[in-house]
Amino acid sequence: MKSAGKLQRALFIAATMLVGNAAIAQQSDEFKDGYAQGYKDGFDAGYRKGSTGTPQAAAISSKGFPIAITAATYGPEDSGRRCDATRYVRKEANGRRSASVEINNNMCGDPAPGKRKSVEITYLCGSVAKTASAYEHRSVYLYCD
């Protein structure tokens, strides 16, 4: 009788673990779907913000053109203490169809020590104007494809 009780307990524990694992797997799928949708929504919103016209029109008219940096500033947001990083960003990206630029004090010095800084970049892909931004110690990705 004792072995039958142990077997029942073992079966109960195994069944409980299977049900628990199925719930975790379902939550994981829901998490993945939600994450993927959030990424897509954010990408679509950023794509529209950074280009003129509709996203489809921007993709058609900017394809194949090289990056042409028009302006770049670096420093704390909402501050007059931003420096001109245009020359640095041009050196890193002009003439390419895509470029990744690291954001740091090498761009034009440290305009505000101890403050959180970001870069704001405007550039052209043919006749299409785009914008990009990123915080210090990150990279910003520019593209015309």
Buried (B, 14 or more C-beta within 10 A) or exposed (E): EEEEEEEEEEEEEEEEEEEEEEEEEEEEEEEEEEEEEEEEEEEEEEEEEBBEEEEEEBBEBBEEBBBBBBBBBBBBEEEEEBBBBBEBBBEBBBEEBEBEBBBBBEBBEBBBEEEEBBBBBBBBBBEBBBBBBBEBEEEBEBBBE
